Amino acid sequence: MEPVIVLVGRPNVGKSTLFNCLTRSRDALVADFPELTRDRQYGRGRIGPCAYIVVDTGGMGQGNGAISEGVQAQARQAIAQADAVLFLVDARSGPTAADEALAGELRAQGKQLFLVPNKVDGLDARVVAADFYTLGLGDPHPIAAAHGTGVARLMASVLQGMTAAVNEVVEPPYRRDTAVERIRVAIVGRPNVGKSTLINRLLGEERVLVHDQPGTTRDSIFIPFERDGFAYTLIDTAGMRRRSRVYEAVEKFSAIKTLQAVTAAQVVILLLDAHESITEQDVRIIGYVLDAGRALVLAVNKWDGLEPSRREQIRRGLERKLGFLDFAKLYFISALYGTGVGLLYGAVQQAYASSCRKLDTPQLNRILTEAVAAHQPPLVRGRRVKLRYAHQGGRNPPVIVIHGNQTARLTSAYRRYLVNIFQRQLGLWGTPIRLELRAGSNPYAGRVNVLSPRQQARRKRLLAFVKRNRSRRKRG
């Protein structure tokens, strides 16, 4: 198997910056803000003599409270799985008491440990290394992760003697996996609706940090796993609030990462809170998902403990406000206790199969012919819009291309009518359908009709006749 290399250290020493440098990506959120990273972030390394897995963790050794304890517990779980640990320290601040305490804890783990002073750009690396010998962790490996200085030399030392099962670096499984087809599932919603709790329930372990404080999750976490012969990649995202309530720059970047996760996903599970009615922000998030063309599954969380009358009221409200999402399946679950969570697997598989389904051209043309015969397109400037034939133009989401004339003038109501017909006849549940209307070009458009001498004389006589009649009517 590929060796696992874990990055640990105090908050704001550059772990996420080094993670992005090693993976040559921007998967980890980076800002000059302490305790930004909270959950474990996995990626495949692209710098060094062989392939390896690198794990970014939250800051250790500082902070109090339930969230800080959860962050450190996540980091300790990563250390327990590590083949090598890179202990990052701040070269500009020098060794601190927190570094010494953390060095003692890491030394007790018995893992292969490398001391990495970061941020040495503009400093004398030998002087920096001399300062950190007091930690008793052997020779330091000074680097500047933001500029990549010394990173290749560091990884050559770390991977020396390690045997990797894979000799070349491959793409991360959530981007492209040639060995197995993974269904990328993003779980999105407003803050504090239970997205991380649902992730942990689906995985059966405390994989991501859960707290009742809104905004606990800040980055998008990609988690591959398999169940019943199906391979998935779950994407835990940060909650999206209304733009007017976003004040911190970090939250703005978290929202951007969430939108990127929606684009990278194939199926989106939108989580709603049963204790709150559907809000404008929920509808706005649905709009993002539909604009991206992603398959959609609706899940109402915190369903446990509600009175039957309250449940019926919520059902009626959702049917009234989400009538435009008649293609998406709706499930009522409890992520905390697991009620109804198992049904989401089947919904995800059905939505994914519908979004990637290959549609037969004869079947599409038969449905189009029956739809036009049952309800003709409206007249536009006295002329009927003609829809001749249809074929598939893409998948995920399904794109149906319809050819005809004057298709640009087809009304939005008739477009919705066609989409609903195709949705029902084809059984494409869980995914939106996009219509692409095409019209043939007029070969005579822009060409001036040149009159012959005989036609010009006839036109002249006609104009003279019209002029005489007009003057007679005025005199009479």
C-alpha positions, 0 to 999 in steps of 0.5 A, a space after each residue: 500500500 502507499 505510505 501515509 504521511 501526516 502533517 501535524 503542528 500548532 495552528 497557523 504553521 503552514 500545514 495546509 499550505 504544505 498539503 497543497 504544495 505536496 498535492 499540487 492542488 488547492 484542495 485545502 483552504 488556506 488563509 492567515 487565520 489560526 485553526 482554519 483546518 478542522 477535519 482531516 483532508 486526504 490527498 495523493 502526493 505528487 512530489 517525491 520519488 514514489 506515490 504516497 498519501 498525505 493527510 492535512 490535520 488541524 492545529 494541535 496543542 492550543 485552544 480549549 472547548 469542544 471544537 478544539 478537542 474534536 480537532 485534536 482528536 481528528 489529528 490523533 486519529 490521523 497520527 495513529 494511521 500514519 507511516 510517517 509524521 511531519 511535525 511542522 513548526 514556525 521558523 520565525 517564532 522559534 521553538 515554543 512551549 507548545 512545540 515542546 509539549 507536542 514533540 513529547 506527545 509525538 515521540 511517545 507515538 513511536 512513529 517515524 518523525 520528521 521535524 520541519 521548520 516552515 517559513 524559512 524564506 528570507 532566513 538563514 536555514 542553518 541558524 533556524 535548524 540550530 534553534 530547533 535541535 532543542 526539541 530532540 527530534 533529530 536533524 530539522 528539515 527547513 522548508 518554505 511551503 509557500 514557495 516550494 523551497 526545500 520540499 523536494 529534498 524533504 520528501 526524498 528524505 521522508 520516502 527513502 527506504 519506503 516501498 510504495 505499492 504504486 510507482 507513479 502518482 495517479 489522480 485523486 479518486 474523487 477526480 478520476 479513478 480508472 479502477 472503479 467508477 465512483 459516484 461523487 455525492 455532495 451533501 449541501 445545505 444551510 449551516 447546522 442542518 446536520 450535514 457532518 452528522 449525516 456523513 458520519 452516519 453514512 460512514 459508520 464512524 466519526 470521520 468529520 467533526 460534529 458540533 452544534 455550533 453553526 459553521 463548524 465545517 469550513 472546508 470541503 472534505 472528500 471521503 471515498 468509501 464502498 458499500 454493497 459493491 458500489 463505490 462512492 465519494 462523499 463530499 462534506 461541505 460548509 453551510 451556506 448562509 445568505 450573502 448579507 450575513 457573511 462577514 468573515 473572509 474565511 466564510 466567503 472562501 468556504 462558500 466558494 469551496 461548497 459551490 466547487 464541490 457541487 460542480 465536482 459532484 454527480 449527485 447532490 443531497 440537499 439537507 433541510 431542517 424539519 424544525 424550520 420551514 423552507 427558507 429563501 436560502 434553501 431555494 437559492 441553494 437549489 438554484 445553484 444545484 439546478 444551474 450546475 445540472 446535478 442530480 438531486 436528492 432531497 432529505 429532511 433531517 431531524 424528523 425524529 421527535 416531531 408530532 404527527 400533526 407537525 409532520 403533516 404540516 411540514 409535508 404539505 408545506 414542502 409539497 407547496 413550495 417545492 412543486 417545481 422539483 417534482 423529479 426529485 425524491 423526498 426523504 424524511 430522515 434522522 441523521 443522529 439516530 439513522 432513521 431513513 438514512 439507508 434509503 438515501 443509497 438507493 436514491 443516489 444510485 437511481 439519480 446517478 443512473 438517470 443522469 448518465 442514462 443513454 437515450 434512444 433517438 427513436 424513443 425520443 422522436 416518438 415522445 416528441 411526436 405524441 407531445 406535439 400531437 396532444 398539444 400544439 406549440 403556440 402561434 408566433 406572429 401568425 406562424 406555428 412553431 414546428 418541432 421536427 425531430 429530437 436526439 440526445 445531446 449529452 449526459 449528466 445532466 441529460 440534454 435533449 436536442 430538438 430541431 425545428 423552425 422558429 424554436 427561439 420563439 418557443 415559450 417557456 411554458 411550452 418548454 416546461 411542458 416538453 420537459 415534464 413529458 420527457 421526464 414522465 415518459 423516460 422515467 428520469 427521476 432524480 435528475 433535471 433535463 435540459 432542452 436545447 432547441 436548434 433551428 436551421 438557418 435560412 439560406 436566403 437570409 441577407 440576400 437582396 432579390 435583384 429585379 429583372 427589367 420587366 419586374 422593375 417596369 411592373 413595379 413602377 406601373 403598380 406604384 403609379 396606380 397606387 399613387 393615382 388612387 390615393 390622390 383620387 380619394 383625397 379629392 373625393 
